Amino acid sequence: MNRDELKKMRDEASAREKKTWIRVGMATCGVAAGAQETFFALREELKKQKLAVELKKCGCVGRCSAEPLVEVAVEGMPTVFYRHLTKDKVPQLVESHFLKKTVLRDQAVPLEDPKQLRIVLRNCGVVDPDSIRDYIARDGYAALAKVLAEMTPEQVIEEVKKSGLRGRGGAGFPTGLKWDLTRKVPSDQKYVICNGDEGDPGAYMDRGVLEGDPHSVIEGMMIAGYAIGADKGFFYIRAEYPLAVERIEKAIKQCHANKLLGQNIMGSAFSFDLEVRLGAGAFVCGEETALIASIEGRRGYPHPRPPYPSVKGLWDKPTCINNVETLANLPPILAKGAAWFSGIGMDKSKGTKVFAVTGKVKNSGLVEVPMGTTLRDIVYAICGGAAGGKKVKAVQTGGPSGGVIPEQYFDTPVGYENLQSLGSIMGSGGMIVMDEDDSMVDITKFYLGFCVDESCGKCAPCRVGGTQMLRILNRISAGDGEPADLEKLRDISLAMQKASLCGLGQTAPNPVLSTLRYFEPEYRALIKTPASSGK
Amino acid sequence: MDIEKTDIEDIRRNVEEICAPWEGRPGNLIMILHQIQNRYSYVPRRISFEVAKRLSIPLARIYEVITFYNYFKLEPPGKNIVSVCMGTACYLKGAPSLVERLGQELGIKPGESTRDKNFYLQVVRCLGCCGLAPVLTVGQKVYSNVRPEQVPGILAEYRQGAVV
């Protein structure tokens, strides 16, 4: 396919778009809530009523707590989202909305939100993830076409540098710089890897994108491959995400069929191919060097850096590893330009960030906000605050590598540096809301227990330090703690941070340190002091 | 299917079928193990022996990988695999009490199968359905917003002779 053919396909596809349609959100969360049954029931009911309505499946719109979620458009009426639309409500919906042209008020839910801005999730919940035509109709692969026809790899890297895009996997390393480093290493073979090993418990942004808009990640991979000079890319995806794997594999096949992957893509000198490799339930494999070991078919042990993967990565060749969300940002950046992207967000954090807001919150789901949005806006204005009339106590960001942020800091604008100065991290985007009933010692035990389970055991600070800290925490919550325990926790934390081999061990103490920083009285309340035990 | 009683030629045929498409592709071992587990629901020892021969690698290379990754099972699980999600959202919303109740009802701990091999109980990492927390799955079926008192009813759907 060349650029003109792509344009023709886009025009044809958008000309075919109907004015009356139904979209059913069928990502994992929707399917789990019964979206598949809803879909079949809708098909039956439309047939029965002899209605010519285009029925489509799509990815996750983001409002997971309202699943099954159905979006309905009828010519001359505003589009409406219907929540909790289980199969038994289908006849009522069809009768009211399509035959009587009346909106079912009590099922309808407003989802337009001026505080959100969808760049990464631009197509999620809109396109059919199994249709390359849908993606192309929404200007898909136009950025790739522009890059291949008009830009040198160096210009692409310069543009990404200027955009200010930083890695969305957690660490926030500038993407353009990472590419530049990989490009400059001379080698006969280079690789691009998409890190889809989304292991943080309570985070599923990447699943949402892989399932809802697989082609945007593929297009991002191809742009990355062109920029660094790689002709081969790997998707590394968790085996626990079978639907994401299925949709990416299907999308890759479609690209082959349309000659968007393979030799001399769009008539250029650029050749590129993609392959999917599965994770197998090891959290440490989210770490770059461990991930590489896993793709090579070995135990996922990390190794010391340097050498960095950009110099010596997969099969010792220069390798660039980017996160799913980072990659999905690339097509819009290259299509609209660096200035557009860097105009969104705040000083050192540009663009948007997708968060999976879950836990004790009213409307849990995926939200995408410009960097610089306050935590208060995310938790209260967008997600409706705590559920069940409770008070929000804190949010936890960054998963097992992150920390808690108490309610009094909720006016902080979200950015990499800001969250770090509060003792947490941006992380990959998990945001767990905790209410007044949740114990900080308990949640710390949960995260630390996770890291102890997932420590690969290679280096002693992580293997031994984690276990000892967990032992102390168990003792404290059983009521057998000693006042000196808190100092011990701080000491072990420091040793782990300084001496662990990889990111897992270096950041595992973060939940301990941040809860001690803000909620030390909760620890103290559980520790017997000489005075209280004397009673 | 009892793998111990399966004919060796049959095993070799299966191993060949799984390994052939991965011939000569570097890093293929984990992908091959995934397909074995998909077919047999665990990685049987007899299969591992044949895979080692087929790929000309030591058996220890295979076991080194299987024992590192949580996803691979060395024992055949019970017929109905009950998985409780232990992601943070599920944890906060009561997943531990689901594990406790399931343990009581089935008389087993996570990682074990019932004596009649009808159920296997496991605690799994985040399934990514946090909006529906707490979540448990039986086979492919997902149960959302589960309360402990619903556990007996869910299990009853999968008991021997149950009308589904």
Chai-1 contact restraints between the chains, C-beta under 6 A:
chainA,res_idxA,chainB,res_idxB,connection_type,confidence,min_distance_angstrom,max_distance_angstrom,comment,restraint_id
A,T28,B,G128,contact,1.0,0.0,6.0,A-B,restraint_1
A,C29,B,C129,contact,1.0,0.0,6.0,A-B,restraint_2
A,C29,B,G131,contact,1.0,0.0,6.0,A-B,restraint_3
A,A32,B,C129,contact,1.0,0.0,6.0,A-B,restraint_4
A,A32,B,L132,contact,1.0,0.0,6.0,A-B,restraint_5
A,A32,B,V142,contact,1.0,0.0,6.0,A-B,restraint_6
A,A32,B,S144,contact,1.0,0.0,6.0,A-B,restraint_7
A,C64,B,G131,contact,1.0,0.0,6.0,A-B,restraint_8
A,S65,B,G131,contact,1.0,0.0,6.0,A-B,restraint_9
A,P201,B,G87,contact,1.0,0.0,6.0,A-B,restraint_10
A,P201,B,T88,contact,1.0,0.0,6.0,A-B,restraint_11
A,P201,B,C126,contact,1.0,0.0,6.0,A-B,restraint_12
A,G202,B,G87,contact,1.0,0.0,6.0,A-B,restraint_13
A,G202,B,T88,contact,1.0,0.0,6.0,A-B,restraint_14
A,G202,B,A89,contact,1.0,0.0,6.0,A-B,restraint_15
A,G202,B,C130,contact,1.0,0.0,6.0,A-B,restraint_16
A,Y204,B,G128,contact,1.0,0.0,6.0,A-B,restraint_17
A,R207,B,G128,contact,1.0,0.0,6.0,A-B,restraint_18
A,A239,B,Y71,contact,1.0,0.0,6.0,A-B,restraint_19
A,L278,B,H34,contact,1.0,0.0,6.0,A-B,restraint_20
A,A280,B,I30,contact,1.0,0.0,6.0,A-B,restraint_21
A,A280,B,Y69,contact,1.0,0.0,6.0,A-B,restraint_22
A,A280,B,Y71,contact,1.0,0.0,6.0,A-B,restraint_23
A,G281,B,Y69,contact,1.0,0.0,6.0,A-B,restraint_24
A,G281,B,N70,contact,1.0,0.0,6.0,A-B,restraint_25
A,G281,B,Y71,contact,1.0,0.0,6.0,A-B,restraint_26
A,A282,B,Y69,contact,1.0,0.0,6.0,A-B,restraint_27
A,I295,B,G27,contact,1.0,0.0,6.0,A-B,restraint_28
A,E296,B,G27,contact,1.0,0.0,6.0,A-B,restraint_29
A,G297,B,G27,contact,1.0,0.0,6.0,A-B,restraint_30
A,G297,B,L29,contact,1.0,0.0,6.0,A-B,restraint_31
A,G297,B,I30,contact,1.0,0.0,6.0,A-B,restraint_32
A,R299,B,E64,contact,1.0,0.0,6.0,A-B,restraint_33
A,R299,B,F68,contact,1.0,0.0,6.0,A-B,restraint_34
A,T358,B,A89,contact,1.0,0.0,6.0,A-B,restraint_35
A,T358,B,C130,contact,1.0,0.0,6.0,A-B,restraint_36
A,G359,B,A89,contact,1.0,0.0,6.0,A-B,restraint_37
A,G359,B,L92,contact,1.0,0.0,6.0,A-B,restraint_38
A,S364,B,G131,contact,1.0,0.0,6.0,A-B,restraint_39
A,G365,B,G131,contact,1.0,0.0,6.0,A-B,restraint_40
A,I432,B,T88,contact,1.0,0.0,6.0,A-B,restraint_41
A,F446,B,Y91,contact,1.0,0.0,6.0,A-B,restraint_42
